[in-house]
Amino acid sequence: MLEYCNGNSLYKHVFKRCQTLDNTSKWVYQVVKGLNYLHAHNIIHRDLKPENILIMYDNNDVESKIKGKFTLKICDFGWAT
């Protein structure tokens, strides 16, 4: 059972439109925070790429997407050790 993410993958999102530096810094912060959690629990992802990072908007409305209220989720742990 997986959690439903109401956005696309980060890969599809990046190439749809130009992104501001503010959004990019939020992306990097959230991915590093997730990797820090994984490494603290002795898990190595080994296949981290934009296609394996999903976007979950806080609310499923246009305003959340415009204002950039989102959470990134790392997925596809098939190569993880």
Phi, psi and omega in degrees: 000128179244154176285140180280127176250120188276007176246182177275185170285161179299326179301311180293325182291319183295319184275357177284320183207162177291140182250151178277162178296330179299314177296320181298318180294326176294320179298310183299316180301313183291321179292317179295321177298318178294317178294323177300318178298313180299314182292328176295335178256021177057042177243129176247126185289311178068004177213043183280121179203163183304331179292337182259018175238118182259150179256130175238111179285143183299320174233151181270057179226168183294323183299319179297322180289323180289316182281351176077035177270102186210166173229135178267142180235129176276133181229183177061077180263029181295329180259004184291148175232000000 
